[in-house]
Amino acid sequence: MGMMNGRKQKEFLGPGFILSLLFLLTSCSYPHQKIIDDIQIPTVLGFDKGEEGFTGTVSYIDFTEEENDGNEVFLEADGKNAETILQKIDAQSSKPIEIGKLNLLVFGSELASEGISYFTSTICRDPLIGSNMFLAVAEGKAGELLKNGQKINSNYIYNLIEHNSKDQNLPKPALQSFLFDYYGEGRDGTLPYLKINQKNKMEVNGLAIFKNDQVKLFLDRKEAFLYKILKGRYLKGQTEFEIQKDDQKGVAVFTLLHGENKKIVSGKSENKVKFNIELQGMVKDYPEWLDLSEAKNNIFLKNEMEKRVKEDLENLLFKFKDYNVDPLGIGDLVRAHSRNWDEEEFYQNAYDNVTYEIDLNIELLRAGIGE
């Protein structure tokens, strides 16, 4: 009898019941589904210091039946917290605002200098936000920068940063990378620094260097290129260097195509860091007085480039010390070779006494430097 009941129960849980259950679940979940045509998906969100705490600016593309390409829409609101700001922005929109597909978060320079810890613990840790979202700092107000570039699609800003991190002078500014540096011991975070140039065009102007949650130093594009070499990741980019031979001076444009950088901690007190840097690239532009058809001038150019690059790298390392910022993770590197390491003690006392040695070799490829 028990077997009969069991058999009947299995028969009851057959195809008919499963179809009914699927229909029930589908019916229950349908009202919660969000159709793309019924919501607005912002691609850029900017925050500035405001009169009531913060000012938030949202940018999204509004697609309509009449204009398939979409129009760029900007909504702005003030509030004491991010949730209030987003609610006020949502109240201005004809459709609900969903930030799950946000690809860029921009902080105004004043706000970034005072601290962004509130946003790293709210917006940046929202489970709906993707870990590959980019972060950036704007010269002046983030809202003004975004609206100033309203003639270009907001996705353009994201692509601009991605291009500069992949093929030019910046490290990749993904959210997960910044949070890793921000919360990790012995290293500081960096973000791209955006500005509107004199031709009213948006550009990546360099890097903003943080100490904890505050911007302490801005690097220009050349310094960002040098930082990328010292960091040792995605070694591509281009910059110019001064060269001098006797009483002749000029500028050479160096394009880095490939590179490797190995950092080693040495010394009895673990206070010496050595950089072993191998770079491959070419000089696409150089002074007319430098005849590269002569082998001796090729050797001179190589030596001159190594000399200039090494000097600039050393100056940047000392600049990081002067501002007590550590975007290279020197503290973390020393920590790995120390038994008793304390972050506060290291940056108060030991960091300034760390010495550096740079072993640099630049291989100049024939292409672009003469026949």
RAHU-V858492 format. One line per field, one symbol per residue. ss: DSSP state (h for helix, s for strand, l for the rest). psi: psi as a letter, one per 40 degrees, with the letter a starting at -180 (. if undefined). burial: 1 if it has 16 or more other C-alpha atoms within 10 Angstrom, else 0. A space follows every 10 residues. Layout:
BEGIN
ss: ???
psi: ???
burial: ???
END
This chain:
BEGIN
ss: lhhhhhhhhh hhllhhhhhh hhhhhhhhhh lllllhhhss ssssssssss llssssssss ssllllllll sssssssssl lhhhhhhhhh hhlllsssll lllssssshh hhhhllhhhh llllllllll lllsssssll lhhhhhhhll lllhhhhhhh hhhhhhllll lllshhhhhh hhhlllllls ssssssllll lsssssssss sllssssssl hhhhhhhhhh hlllllssss sssssllsss ssssssssss ssssssllll lsssssssss ssssslllll llllhhhhhh hhhhhhhhhh hhhhhhhhhh hhlllllllh hhhhhlllll llhhhhhhhh hhhlssssss ssssllllll l
psi: dddddddddd ddfadddddd dddddddded deihhdeeih hidhhihihi dfcihhhhhi hhhiddgddi ihhhiiiiie iddddddddd deieiihhed ehehhhhidd ddddhfdddd ecddeheehi eeiiiihihb hdddddddfe eiiddddddd ddddddebei ihfidddddd ddeiifiiii iihiihadef ihiheaihhi hbehheihha dddddddddd dfifgiaiii ihihhbehia hhhhhhdiii hhhhhiidef ehhhhhhhih aihehiideh heehdddddd dddddddddd dddddddddd ddefigeefd dddddeeidg hhddddeddd ddehiihhhh hhhhidhefi .
burial: 0000000000 0000000000 0000000000 0000000001 1111111110 0001111111 1100000000 1101111110 1100110111 0000011110 0111111111 1110110011 0001000011 1011111111 1111111010 0011001100 1101101111 1111111110 1100011111 1111110000 0101111111 1111111110 1111111111 1101111110 1010000000 0111111011 1010100001 1110111111 1110010000 0100000101 1101110011 0110011101 1001111111 1111100000 0000011000 1001010100 1111000010 0
END
